Amino acid sequence: MLVQSGTGNWDFSEEEGSTWIVWTYTFGLTSPLAYPLAIPIVRLFNGWLQQGLDAIRAELLA
Protein backbone atom coordinates (compact mmCIF):
# COMPACT_ATOMS: atom_id res chain seq x y z
CA MET A 1 0.00 0.00 0.00
CA LEU A 2 2.93 2.35 0.60
CA VAL A 3 5.34 1.16 -2.09
CA GLN A 4 4.71 0.87 -5.80
CA SER A 5 8.22 -0.31 -6.75
CA GLY A 6 11.51 -1.39 -5.26
CA THR A 7 14.97 -1.92 -6.70
CA GLY A 8 18.03 -3.36 -4.98
CA ASN A 9 21.62 -3.32 -6.14
CA TRP A 10 24.76 -5.08 -4.94
CA ASP A 11 28.12 -3.49 -5.78
CA PHE A 12 31.34 -5.39 -5.13
CA SER A 13 34.79 -3.82 -5.01
CA GLU A 14 38.20 -4.99 -3.91
CA GLU A 15 40.25 -2.96 -1.45
CA GLU A 16 43.50 -4.10 0.11
CA GLY A 17 42.79 -7.78 -0.52
CA SER A 18 39.23 -7.63 0.84
CA THR A 19 35.92 -7.53 -0.94
CA TRP A 20 33.57 -4.69 -0.02
CA ILE A 21 29.85 -5.07 -0.59
CA VAL A 22 27.59 -2.04 -0.87
CA TRP A 23 23.90 -2.89 -0.83
CA THR A 24 21.62 -0.08 -1.96
CA TYR A 25 17.94 0.02 -2.62
CA THR A 26 15.36 2.47 -3.90
CA PHE A 27 11.65 2.42 -3.25
CA GLY A 28 9.01 4.32 -5.18
CA LEU A 29 6.21 5.37 -2.87
CA THR A 30 2.60 5.33 -3.98
CA SER A 31 2.13 8.93 -2.85
CA PRO A 32 4.08 11.73 -1.15
CA LEU A 33 1.58 11.30 1.68
CA ALA A 34 3.10 7.85 2.33
CA TYR A 35 6.49 9.38 3.22
CA PRO A 36 5.86 9.87 6.97
CA LEU A 37 4.68 6.27 7.27
CA ALA A 38 7.65 4.97 5.28
CA ILE A 39 10.33 6.54 7.51
CA PRO A 40 10.11 4.02 10.38
CA ILE A 41 9.79 1.13 7.93
CA VAL A 42 12.96 2.21 6.11
CA ARG A 43 14.81 2.35 9.44
CA LEU A 44 13.73 -1.23 10.16
CA PHE A 45 14.69 -2.30 6.65
CA ASN A 46 18.16 -0.76 7.08
CA GLY A 47 18.64 -2.91 10.18
CA TRP A 48 17.57 -6.04 8.33
CA LEU A 49 19.95 -5.28 5.47
CA GLN A 50 22.82 -4.80 7.91
CA GLN A 51 21.98 -8.09 9.64
CA GLY A 52 22.14 -9.81 6.26
CA LEU A 53 25.52 -8.29 5.44
CA ASP A 54 26.81 -9.17 8.91
CA ALA A 55 25.68 -12.79 8.45
CA ILE A 56 27.46 -12.98 5.07
CA ARG A 57 30.62 -11.59 6.66
CA ALA A 58 30.46 -14.05 9.55
CA GLU A 59 30.09 -16.99 7.14
CA LEU A 60 32.99 -15.84 5.01
CA LEU A 61 35.25 -15.37 8.03
CA ALA A 62 34.32 -18.73 9.58
Phi, psi and omega per residue, in radians:
M1 nan -0.494 -3.136
L2 -1.635 -0.511 -2.990
V3 -2.031 2.312 3.075
Q4 -1.755 -0.362 3.120
S5 -2.727 2.780 3.081
G6 -2.646 2.419 3.137
T7 -2.358 2.298 3.078
G8 -2.031 2.658 -3.130
N9 -2.501 2.379 3.053
W10 -1.946 2.197 3.053
D11 -2.047 2.296 -3.131
F12 -2.008 2.353 3.057
S13 -2.479 2.696 3.138
E14 -1.842 2.297 3.085
E15 -2.434 2.111 3.073
E16 0.896 0.761 3.094
G17 1.407 0.075 3.115
S18 -2.048 2.712 3.067
T19 -1.776 2.217 3.094
W20 -1.777 2.364 3.104
I21 -2.031 2.206 3.037
V22 -2.013 2.116 -3.084
W23 -1.939 1.958 3.132
T24 -2.058 2.757 3.112
Y25 -2.616 2.699 3.112
T26 -2.350 2.321 3.068
F27 -2.032 2.435 2.992
G28 -1.761 2.074 -3.123
L29 -1.402 2.694 -3.132
T30 -1.243 -0.416 -3.089
S31 -2.847 2.612 3.026
P32 -1.026 -0.428 3.118
L33 -1.189 -0.338 3.133
A34 -1.361 -0.259 -3.051
Y35 -0.960 -0.872 -3.129
P36 -1.058 -0.559 3.112
L37 -1.324 -0.490 -3.086
A38 -1.344 -0.447 -3.065
I39 -0.975 -0.921 -3.137
P40 -1.166 -0.531 3.123
I41 -1.184 -0.715 3.114
V42 -1.110 -0.684 3.099
R43 -1.070 -0.752 3.069
L44 -1.087 -0.777 -3.121
F45 -1.066 -0.723 3.088
N46 -0.996 -0.729 3.113
G47 -1.114 -0.720 3.123
W48 -1.145 -0.706 3.095
L49 -1.078 -0.769 3.141
Q50 -1.114 -0.690 3.082
Q51 -1.058 -0.699 3.108
G52 -1.109 -0.794 3.122
L53 -1.142 -0.680 3.101
D54 -1.100 -0.688 3.123
A55 -1.159 -0.691 3.086
I56 -1.087 -0.808 -3.141
R57 -1.055 -0.785 -3.136
A58 -1.064 -0.725 3.125
E59 -1.137 -0.713 -3.113
L60 -1.229 -0.527 -3.140
L61 -1.508 -0.203 -3.105
A62 -1.295 nan nan
